[in-house]
Structure formats: C-alpha cells, structure tokens
Amino acid sequence: MLTPAELVWLIAAVAKGDEAAFERLYAATRAKLYGVVLRILRRQDLAEEVIQEMTEELRRLLECVGRLEPDRQKLVLLAYYNGWSRDQLAQKFEAPVNTVKTWLRRSMLDIRECLGL
C-alpha cells in the first residue's frame, strides 16, 4: 500500500501528464480507487464506468485531485482512500472538526466543478 505522501506525489505527476505515474497509481490502488471514485461522483454507474473504462476519465479525476493544494490532496486521500474519520483528520491537520468538514466539502466541490459535474 502506498503512503499518503507517495499517493500525493503520484497524483501530482498524473496531473502533469506522466503516463508511467498513472499506470503505477492505477496498479497499486485500483481496488480502493472504486470507493474513492464512488464517494466523489456519488453515482455507482459513473464510478463503475470510470474504473472499467478507466484511463481517460480516471485520468481526468486524478488531474482534478492533483489541482488541489497539497494539504487538501492529503486530506481527501486520507478521508476517502484511507477511511480516516473527521476526528482523526482534525487531529492530523491540527484543526477543528468543523473546519475539516468544510475543507472536505470545498475540495469535493472543486473536484466536481473541475470534472464539469
């Protein structure tokens, strides 16, 4: 399993068009990526399509995540990829739980807007 720092690095590389980084990221995370994609898109049919047809739509999603500030990327990955609770995130980022919720909500809105949803 990749560390959050490795995930952020790979996502940033994918956002810059690095094909090898995309392949490595996909190979290491495809099982969990479905859950992340489902949480972001909130539609099972779209999540399945993104994962199955993968490459272009997943690349777009990862590029959108890669556009977030590094701390927001880590926050999103820890929450949706690693399943951290809001309390755990608040402790990690030394911020109140309500602030963490706001950061997550804004990050998800930014990702959806980037995707045109």
Phi, psi and omega per residue, in radians:
M1 nan 2.383 -3.141
L2 -1.344 2.581 3.069
T3 -1.340 2.802 3.078
P4 -0.984 -0.661 3.128
A5 -1.121 -0.718 3.104
E6 -1.137 -0.701 3.113
L7 -1.082 -0.800 3.134
V8 -1.071 -0.745 3.132
W9 -1.081 -0.796 -3.134
L10 -1.136 -0.728 3.130
I11 -1.114 -0.723 3.096
A12 -1.078 -0.698 3.114
A13 -1.149 -0.708 3.098
V14 -1.099 -0.725 3.128
A15 -1.052 -0.434 3.109
K16 -1.606 0.055 3.077
G17 1.608 0.266 -3.124
D18 -1.330 1.840 -3.102
E19 -1.118 -0.732 3.141
A20 -1.102 -0.674 3.108
A21 -1.136 -0.686 3.108
F22 -1.090 -0.823 -3.138
E23 -1.063 -0.754 3.132
R24 -1.137 -0.774 3.135
L25 -1.081 -0.800 -3.133
Y26 -1.105 -0.809 -3.121
A27 -1.073 -0.666 -3.074
A28 -1.432 -0.327 -2.972
T29 -2.293 0.092 -2.969
R30 -1.013 -0.584 3.127
A31 -1.116 -0.770 3.140
K32 -1.400 -0.436 -3.130
L33 -1.029 -0.619 3.138
Y34 -1.021 -0.809 3.126
G35 -1.081 -0.713 3.116
V36 -1.132 -0.835 -3.135
V37 -1.056 -0.739 3.129
L38 -1.095 -0.734 3.133
R39 -1.163 -0.627 -3.124
I40 -1.318 -0.823 -3.064
L41 -1.440 -0.439 3.132
R42 1.085 0.353 3.097
R43 -2.427 2.100 -3.091
Q44 -1.079 -0.717 -3.118
D45 -1.083 -0.750 3.109
L46 -1.190 -0.706 3.135
A47 -1.080 -0.769 3.121
E48 -1.104 -0.712 3.133
E49 -1.116 -0.762 -3.137
V50 -1.083 -0.775 -3.103
I51 -1.244 -0.748 -3.081
Q52 -1.255 -0.775 -3.119
E53 -1.574 -0.087 3.080
M54 0.625 -1.844 -2.556
T55 -0.590 -1.088 -2.995
E56 -1.193 -0.808 -3.111
E57 -1.240 -0.687 3.088
L58 -1.153 -0.688 3.098
R59 -1.035 -0.744 3.097
R60 -1.068 -0.781 3.125
L61 -1.067 -0.815 -3.132
L62 -1.151 -0.615 3.070
E63 -1.108 -0.685 3.124
C64 -1.166 -0.725 3.066
V65 -1.100 -0.694 3.140
G66 -1.126 -0.342 3.105
R67 -1.396 -0.280 3.097
L68 -1.196 2.732 3.032
E69 -1.036 2.609 -3.105
P70 -0.915 -0.701 3.122
D71 -1.146 -0.624 3.132
R72 -1.272 -0.595 3.054
Q73 -1.060 -0.847 3.137
K74 -1.050 -0.756 3.138
L75 -1.029 -0.862 -3.135
V76 -1.081 -0.792 -3.129
L77 -1.140 -0.746 3.116
L78 -1.132 -0.668 -3.128
A79 -1.263 -0.877 -2.981
Y80 -1.703 -0.449 3.116
Y81 -1.607 -0.784 -3.109
N82 -1.649 -0.200 3.078
G83 1.312 0.462 3.123
W84 -1.186 2.537 3.091
S85 -1.353 2.901 3.100
R86 -1.100 -0.629 3.106
D87 -1.125 -0.752 3.107
Q88 -1.098 -0.737 3.126
L89 -1.130 -0.713 3.121
A90 -1.058 -0.712 3.123
Q91 -1.175 -0.792 -3.120
K92 -1.069 -0.758 -3.074
F93 -1.653 0.092 3.098
E94 0.872 0.940 -3.118
A95 -2.482 2.715 3.078
P96 -1.095 2.653 -3.130
V97 -0.991 -0.741 3.141
N98 -1.098 -0.594 3.080
T99 -1.165 -0.745 3.100
V100 -1.066 -0.757 3.106
K101 -1.044 -0.735 3.131
T102 -1.123 -0.789 3.115
W103 -1.030 -0.772 3.139
L104 -1.113 -0.786 -3.121
R105 -1.084 -0.785 3.127
R106 -1.132 -0.683 3.110
S107 -1.095 -0.752 3.121
M108 -1.140 -0.699 3.091
L109 -1.107 -0.716 3.107
D110 -1.096 -0.729 3.133
I111 -1.138 -0.814 -3.140
R112 -1.090 -0.713 3.115
E113 -1.110 -0.740 3.099
C114 -1.028 -0.650 -3.133
L115 -1.402 -0.186 -3.130
G116 1.396 0.464 -3.139
L117 -1.733 nan nan
